[in-house]
């Protein structure tokens, strides 16, 4: 999920000085006091490094947006991070009568927060909306094989054009939206005033600043412990840590590794960590000189001392990777060669590329670790590549990166987590020719990924994935940096354990 699943952004700017107040019924929940008493429920305050760019789940998939809207909406299916299995959510059961047909039974008794019942028609509409070309959802590639979605009674039937080995995994990200509400009010209104059937509902959204959710009185599941949750955009890590220390925030993310000891030494706080199935990577713009030259890209891969970065910057809270996959999930292959640190070779490759010293533009936002980007800048400078770092708001960054003109610069840091621990949920959305995340295109790669996605035979899939990984290694449109860890700072009284799938479900949290 994103750091993570970062896709199309809604057009309104989110960092303007004159913020727009978007409120539902009622008033804003009060910010938590400096001293929290665990026995008394209160608003859970969450400091994030960036504000959500959308609350329409069909328009965005970046972590900041996902963490908020995932508490507003139910999904068709859900994932259990402890067992890596798929479990019921809106669908109570499903069957696969043929390799290309799936039938889901929809749970009865679910209501949206406006009181309207959630039906099979809403489920079918939710997926049809995403795959509709006119809606232009960034999640559409996850459902590229879906041919038709129909509702009949309490059942939804999904037909695919070919066997889809990751369909069920991808359906764990399908948020169910209210068909009649959206048709009546339109997509733009829905983004600003979303309603769902999840454990919380939107009370107030101050764009670029805070989002406040309150308990959904119609929720069909277990009543959440916290009556309200406030997500706050706090780009400064120092401020996030200070908020934890003073009791203003109950949980803060991300905590950079160099602050881990600070959190651990505070008796009123706890450091919560987990390795993830998210890979940090460095992407190259293959449409802009000089990174349109594969020799320059290869030179960059050999100029970076990744083991040293993991030791000194990540403080050991990371694991090296040989590709843009992590060892978690299907498709990882340790035999694919990684890039080695060799600055002499980097200089030789730059000479072969006739590189003249033109500076590279490194596009970034507050969502990415400045210290890592500065380290990359320093190591590239050491082999003769000057780098200019250009930081914008997350919303502006996403707009530029996803623009079809690919004029955002030469380098950017990303972190990808597939919709399900399977190689195709990484390689297809990141690098397929239709991807909004890459300017690179390669017919042989597309063929290999298509083969991996069109069969349920695991050995055939692995062979196709290996071919794709080798092409990525040889062409270097991006390089994997490391398997990321998540570090959270939290009140010592918070009862919650983060998981590799980055599911931030407030309804699963409580007090010790």
N, C-alpha and C positions, 0 to 999 in steps of 0.2 A: 502497500500500500504504500509511487511513489514513491523532502528527501524522498524520494519515493515515487508514487504514481503521480507525475506532474503533467497535466494535459491542458486542453483549451481553457482559456480564461474569459470570463464575461467582460464586456467592453468597458464598463465604468471603471475609472481609476479608483484605487483603494487607499492611496496615501495622501490625499489632498488635505490642505489645511482646514478647509471648511467641510467637516465630515457631515454626511447625511445620516440622520437618525431614522432607523427603520424599526418601528415598534409594532408589536402585536397588542392584544388586549392586556390591560394591567400596566403596572409600573415596573421599572427596572429593579431587579433583585439587588439588595444591598451588598456592597463589597464586604468580605469577611473582616472581622476585627483583627487586631494584631495578635490577640491571644485566643486560641481556639480550645474549646473544651470538647474532648472526643465523645463524651456521653450525650452531648446536645447536638442534634443534627443542625447543619447550617449550609449555606451556599458553599459548594466546592469551588474553589478558585484555582484555575489552571493557567499558568503562564506559558505561552508558546512564543516561538521566535518570530512568527509572522501571522498576519491576519488571514482568515479564509477568504478566498477570492470569489467563491460561489457557494450557495447553499442548495442549488438545484443539483441533485446527484448525477444527472445526466450530462452536465456541462463541465465537470471538473473531477480530477482524481488526485490532486496534490494532498499531502498529508494533513495540512492545516484545515482544509475544507472537509476532508474525509472524517477526521476526528470529531468534527462538529456534527455534520449531517448524519453520520452513522448512528448517532444517538437520537435522531429525529425520525429516521425511517427504519422499517424492517426490511430484511432481504428475503429473497425467495428461499435461499438456503443459507446456512451459516457454517463456519469452519471451527473445529475444535483444535486449538493449537497444541494441546497436550498430547493428542493422539494423531494429529494430521489427518483427521477424518472429516467427512461432510455430514452435517446433521440437519434435521428439520428446522425450519423457521416459519415463514408463511406457508410453505409447502410441508405437509405432514408426511407425505410419502411420494415415491416416484418409481416408475418402472420403465424398462427399455424393451418394448416389444419387438423392435428391429434395430439394426445398427444405426439407423438414422432417425429414429423416432423415440421421443421421450414424453411420458405422460405424468403430470404432477397433480396431486390432490391438494386443494387449497383449504387451509384451516378455516373453520367457521368461527364466527363471533368476534372477528377483528374489526375495529372501527378506526377511521381516521380521526384526527383531533377536532374536525368540524361535525363529528357525529355520524358521518356517512359510512356505511359498511364497506369493508374491503372485499372485493369480489374477484373471481377469476378474470373478469373483464379488465379490472385494473392491472392485474398481473400481465396479461397479454399486451395491454396498452403500454406498460412500462418498458417491455422489451422491444416492441414494435417501434416505439418512440426513439430508442437508442439506435436501432439499425436503419432508421429512415434517413436517406441521404439529405432530405430537406432540413432535418434537425441538426445534422453535422456534429454528432456527439463524438468526443475523443475516445469514448469507450467502444465505439462501433467495431474497431478491429478485433476486439475480444470475442465478438459474435459474428465474425465474417462468414462462418459456415451455416449460420441460421437461415433457413429458406422460408419458413413460415411459422407464425405463432397464432394459435387460435384458442378461444375459450368456449367451453360448453359445460353448463351447470357448474359444478365445483371442481372442474378439471381444466387444465391448460395443456395443450399439446404443442411441443416444439419439434419441428422437422428440420433436419440439417441436410445440406447438399451432399455431404459425405460423412463418414464416421468422425466424430470430434472427440478426441481423447481428453480434452480439458474443459468440456462444456460445463460439467457439474461444478468444477472448481471456479470457473468464471461466474457462474450463477450465484456464488456466495457474495458477489459484489453488486448484484442487481437489486437496487433499492426500488421498492414498490411505491409508486406515486399515484395520486388520485386523478383518475381519468376525467371525470366530470368537472372537477375544480379547475384543472388546467385548461380544458376546452373553454370553460366559461370565462376565465381571466387571462389566459395567454401565458406564454413561457416567461416573458420578462417579469410579469407580476409574480409568477410562482417562484422565481429565483429570489425575489425580495421578501416574499411572504409564503414560504414553504409550509405545507402541512403534511404530516406523515402519520404512521401508526406505531412508531417506536416508543420507548419509555419516556422520552422527553419531547416537549414542543417548544418552538421559538417564542420567546417573550420579547426580546429586543436585540437589534443588530445595529451597532454603531460602526459603520464601515471603516475599516482600517484600524479599529480600536478594540471593541469588545463584542462578544455574542453571549447573550444570557438565555439559558434554557430553563424551563420549569417542568415538573413532573406532568406527564400526560394522564389526565384523570380517566381516559378511556382505555388505557393500556391493558392488553389482555394478559400480559405476563406478570412476573413478580414485581411488586412495588419497589422502586429504587429507594435506597437509604437516604440519599440526598434530595431534598425538595427542589433544589435549584443548582445549576452549575454555570459558572461564568468563565468563558474562555477569553483571555486577554492577550493582545499582541504586545510582546515585550522584546523588541529586537536585541537589546543589550543583555548579554549574559550576566554581566556584573549586577544589573538590576534584577534579573531573575533570581540570582543567588541571594541577593539582599532581601528580596520579597519573601523567600523561604525562611531566611534567618529571623526576620521580623514577624513572621506569621501572617503576612498579607496574602501569601499564596500557599496553597496546600500541596501543590505539585507543580514542577517546572520541567519543561523539555524544550530543547535538548540541554543537557549538561555536558560540557566538553570535558575530555579526560583530564585536562590540567586543573579542573575544579573538583574532581572526584574526591581528593583528599580533604578539601575544605568541607564538603558535605559530610564525609565520614567522621570528621573530627567534631562535629556539632552533635551534642547529645539529644537535641530536640528534633534532629532530622535523620533520614535514612537515604542511602544510595541504592536505587533499584536498577539492576543491570540484566541484560539478556543479549546473547548473540542473535542476529536476525538472519533472515534469508534475503536481505537487501545487500546489494553490491554497490560500493562507491566506484565511480568510473570517471575518466577524463574523456570527453567527447571532442572530436575535431570537426570543424566545418570544412567539408571536402569541396564546397563551392567557392570558397574564398582563398585567394593566394595569401601566404605560401602553403597553407595546410591542404590545398588541393593537390599537392605533390606527395605521393606516398612515401618518398624518401625522407621528407621533412617530418612526416608523421612517425615514421620508424625511428628517426633520430630522437624525437621527443620521448618515445617509449624507453629508449636506452639512457636518457639523461636523468631519469628520476630514480632516486634511491628509496624505493618503497619500504624495504625492511627498516631502514633508519627512521623513516617517517612514522611507521607503526610503533617503533620503540620510543621515540622522543616526543612525538606529537600526540599519538593515540594512547600513549602510556600502556601499551600492550592490549588495549581494548579494541582489537581488530585482528583479523586473520588474513594472511596473503591469499590472493586468488590468481589462477593462471589464465582465466578468461573473464568474461562479464557475467559469469554464473557463480553462485556459492555452492558449497558441498551439500546444501540442503535441497532435497527434492530430486526428481527424475531428470536425467540428462547430463548431469555433471560428469566430466571425464578428466581425471587427474593426468592422463597421458598427453593431453594437448599442451604443447610448450607455452610457457609464459615468457614475458619480456624480462631480460636481465639488465641490471644496472651496469652500463659500460660507457662512460662519458667519452672515451677515446673513439669508440665506434660511432657514437652520436656525432662527433665532429667530422669524422670521415664521411658519414652519410650526408651531412649538410653540405660538404664540399662537392660530393657527387651530384647533389640536387641543385648546385649553383646558387645556393642560398646567399643572399647579399646582405643579410642583417636587418631586413625589414621587421619592425616590431609587430608582435602578435597582440591581438585584443582578447583579453580574458573576460568574458561576460559572467556576471554573478549577481547575487542578491543576498540579503541578510540571512536567508535560509541555509546558506552554505558556509562552512567553517573558514573564516578569513585566514586563520593561521596555516591551514593546509594550502590554500591558494597562494599565500605569500611564500611558502616553502617551494611550491612548484615554480613560482616566478624566480626565486633565487637560484634554483638548480638549473633552470633553462638559461638564465643569464650566465651561469658558469661555463656553458658550452657555446656561448655566443648568440643566444636568442633573447633579445629584449622583449619584455612582456608588459603591457599596460592593462591594469585591472580596472574594469568599468562596472561599478555596482549600481543597481537600480532597485526599486521596490520589486517584490516577488511578482506582482501582477504585471508590471511592465516587462520584467524579465521573461515571463511566460509568453507574453504577446510577441516579443521579438524572436524568441527561440522557435516558436511554432509558426512564424510567418513563412509562407512559401517562397519568399525572396531570399531567405537564409543570409541576411545581412547583419546578423547579430555580432559577428566577430570571428575569432579563430578557435578559441578554446572555451569550454565551459565544464564545470564539474557537475555531475549528476549522481543520483543514488536511486537505483531501481529495485523495486520489489514486485514480483509477479503477482497476478491475481490468485495464483495457486502455485505451490512449489513444483513447478514443471518448467523445463527449459524453454518450451515454446511460448510461455507467458512472459518471458524475458526477450528472447531473440526476435520474435515476430513484431511486437509493438515497438521495440527499440530500433530495429534495423531493416525491416522489410521495406521494399521500395515505396510503399504508401505511408510509411511512418511519418508522423509530424515531429518526431524527435531526432531525425537524422536526415542530413542532406545527401548521404551516401546511397547508392543504388547499385546492386549487383545481381544480374539474372541468375547466376549459378547459386548464389546464396538463397534467392527467392525460391528456386526449385527445390533446394534441400529442405528448407523450412516447410514448404507446401507438402512435401513427402512426409515429414515428421508429424504433420497435423492432420493427415488424411487416413490414418490407420490406427487400430488399437493394438497392433502387434509391437510389443516393447523392443524387441531386438531390431526390427526394421526402423523403428523410431530412433533408437540410439545411434544406429549407423548414419542416418540422415542428419541428426544433430551434430555428430562428429564432423561430418563434411562441412556443415555450416560454420562450426567453430574454427575449423582450419582456415576457411576463407576469411573469417574475421581476423584471425591472427596475421595472415599474410597481407591483408589490405589495410588493417589498422584504422578503421573509422572511429575507433574508441579503444581505450585500454582499461581493463579492470585494475582498480587500485587495491581494494581489500573488502572482505566481508565485514560489514559494520556491526558494531554493538550499539544498543540503545542504553543510554544512561539517563536516569530520571532522578531528580532530587524531590523528596517528599517529606511531609510531616511524619514523624516516627509513629504517629497514631493511625496513619492511613493503612488500611488492609487491602492490599492489591499486589499482584505479581505480574509484571509485564511479560509478554510472550513474543516469540520470534515473528509472528504474523502481524504485529503492531495493531492489534485490536484494542482500541481505547474505549471500552464499554463502561461508561460511568455506572450503569445499572449493576455491574459486577463488583463495584467498589463499596467500601464501608469503613467503619471505624473498628479498631482493634478493641 
